[in-house]
Amino acid sequence: MNLTHYKIISAKYSLLFIMIFCFLNNCFSQDTVKRHNRLTQSVMEDYFVLKTDKTIKQGLYQAIYGRNTAIASGAYLNNERVGIWHFYDSYGRPVQNFNYDNNTIIYEEPDSYITQHFIRYKFDDKITDSTKISKPMKIGGRCYGYIPYLSIFRLTDDYANTDFTSFSAVLEILISPGGRLADFKVHIQSSDDDERITSFSPDLIDEKDRLFVPATINGKPVLCRIFVRCRITSDGQLDIY
């Protein structure tokens, strides 16, 4: 698919999203109230819930990075994601479009020097020049999709009063050939090459966030590790770049 073709498709989906949102807004605006929730230090989500049951999301949803960069936008109907959702990186560039009505990834950003700077993959199989590889994919893309993993991590008290500007953080996720989370851990490394690895139980992640499109080698699903670069916030948590 060339870039012009994608732009045409993207414009059609954007128009469709606006039409769906207007329909939902007209149907439910009188019966919903707006809510805000902080996902990470830099990401806030805005959404609507039913007045009669504030645990039920209904209507437009957005996750905002910083002050005005959307990294996720879509709609809920009776607490379920519906229609086409758009996911972006922290610079506002599109990374994925997903149709929740038929569980289909419509668009996934191609690999580039930008994506390789933030995310990389390691396949547990031999790779040659003739090998055909497809990377694993997470619904939500490389920013919004990994927030449930980042939000679990907290630095221990022995890091108190530490300047984190010289530290690096990497989220490592192991994905089974069946497309399920098998294991995940966080690597924290200081400027003097001191590394601390913290492992977590997959049970800490909601079932829906454990699912991936598995990696393949020559069409066969394989085990794969995903390494996501992230940053350490001033209060010792993890956040997206």
N, C-alpha and C positions, 0 to 999 in steps of 0.2 A: 504494500500500500504506500503510494507516494504521499508527500507532505500536502499537496493540493487536495488530494482525495480525502485525507484525514481532516483538513480544515473544513471541507464541505460537510462531511459526516458530523464533525464536532459541532458545527453551526446548527445542523438539523437537530441533534440531541439537545443542544442548549435551548432551542426554541421549544422542543417537546417538554423539557424540564420546566420552562417558564409556564407553559400551558397547564401542566400538571399541578404546579405550585398554585397558580391562580385558582384552579378548580378546588384544590384542597383548602386554600385560604378562604374561599367563598363559603365552602361547606362547613368549615370548623372554626372560623375566626371568632364566632360568637360563643363558642363552647370551650375555648382553650385559653390558657394563660402562658405567658413566656417565662422561661426559666434560663438561668445561667449556671455553669459549673466549670471549675478549673480542672483540666486534665493534667497539665504539667505547669511548670512555672511560666511558660511562654504560650501555652495553648488554652484557650477558653472555648467552651461549646455553648451555643445558643440554640434553644429548641422550645417547642410548645408541648404542653401536657393538657389533658382533659381537666376541666374544672371539677368534674364529679369524681375523678380518680387521678390524682397527680402523679401516679406511678406509670401512667399510660402516655407515651409520646404520641403526638398527633400533629402532623403538618411539617413545615419547613424545619430543616436542621442545618446548622453550619458549625464547623470547628474553625476558629480563627487563630492564626499564629501572629504573635506580636499585637499590633493594633488593628491592622486591616487586611491581612493576607489570609484568604480562605484556603485551608488545606483539605477540607471535605465539605461537600454540599449535596443535599438530597432531601428526601421527604419520608416521613413515617405515616403509617396508617394502622391504627389500633396496635401501636407498639412494635410494628414490623416495618423494616425498611422496604420501600417500594420504588418501582421505577428505576431510572438511571441515576446513579450517583457519580459525582465527579471528584477526583482526588488530585491534589497538587503537592508540590514540594514547598519548602519554606520561602521560596522566591516567587511563588505563584505559577510556576511552570506545570503544565498537566503531566501527571505520571500514570494515571489509570482512570478508565471509565468502566463502571460495572453495572450490569442490568440485574437488579434483584428479583425481577419478575420471572426470569428464566435462568438465574444463576450463571450468567455468562460474562466473561471479561471481554469488553468490546474493544478496548484499547489498552496497551501496556507500553510504557516508554521504552524505546530501544536502548540498548547498552551504549554508553558513550563515556568520554573522559569524565563527565560530570557524575554519572551514576557510579562509575568505578571508584570515584573519590569517596563516596558515601556508603557503598554497599558492594560486597564481593562474595563469591561463592567458591566452595571447595567440594569437589565430587569425589566420593569414595570408590573410584574406578579409574582404570587407565585411560588417559586421553591422548589421542594422536591427531595429526593434522587432518585426517579424513573423518574424525569423529563428529557426528551431528549432535549438538547439545541444545537442550532447552532448559532455561533456568527455572527454579521454583518461583512461584508468585504468591504473594499475600494480598488478599482483598483489603483494599485501603491504601495500597502502594507503600513505598519505602519510608514515608513519614507518618501519616495517620495510622497505617496498618500496624505499626509496632509500638504505638503508645501504650497499649495494655501491658506490654512487657517492660517498658521503661518505668512505668509508674509503680512497679513493685519494689524496685531497688531503693535502698537507703544506705548511705555510708555509715559505718559504725562510729561510735563515740571517739575512738582513738584518732580519727581524722579531724577532730574539732580544731578550729582556728587555723586550718590548712589553706594555703593559697592554691586553688585548683587550676590556675592558668597554665601551669606546667604539666598538668596531668592529661592523659588521654583515656577514653572509655570506649569499649567495643562490646556490643551485645552479640553473643554467639548462639545460634539456634540450630538444632539438629532436626531435620525433617525426614521422616520415613518414606520409603518408596510408595506407601499408600497415601501420602500427602498429609500426614498428621505430625504434630509436635511430639518429638521423642525426648528432647532434653533442651535446656537452655541455661546459659550462664553469662556472667558479666566479667570482663577483664578490665581492671583498673591499673594503669601503668604510670609511674612517675618519671620525671626527667632523668633520674639516675638508674633507670631500667628496673626498678623494683616493681614487680607485678603481683597483684593479688587477684585471685579468681574466686568468684562466688557462684555456687550452683543453686538452682531452684527446682522445685518440683513442678512438673507440667500441670499438676492439679490446681496450682494457683491461678491458672489462666482459664477463663470461661471457655466452654466447649466450642462455641462458634469461632473463637479467636485462635483455636488450635489447628484450624483447617487451612491447608495450602493446596495450590496446584503443584503437584510433585515435579521435581526435576526429571529429565529423561536423557538418556544417552542412546543414540541410534533408535529412538522410539520406545525404549524400555525404561520404565520408572526406576530411579535409583535413589540411594541414600545421599543426602546433600547437607552441607553446613552453610549457613548464611551468617555473614559477619556484617553488622550494621554499626557504622561509626556514629557515636552520639557524644554529647557534651555533659559535663558535670556542672550543675548549677551551684550558686553560692550557698544554698542550704543543704548540699550534699545529695541531691537527687539527680536523676538523669533526664535529659531533654533531647529533642530532635535538633539537628543542625538545620 
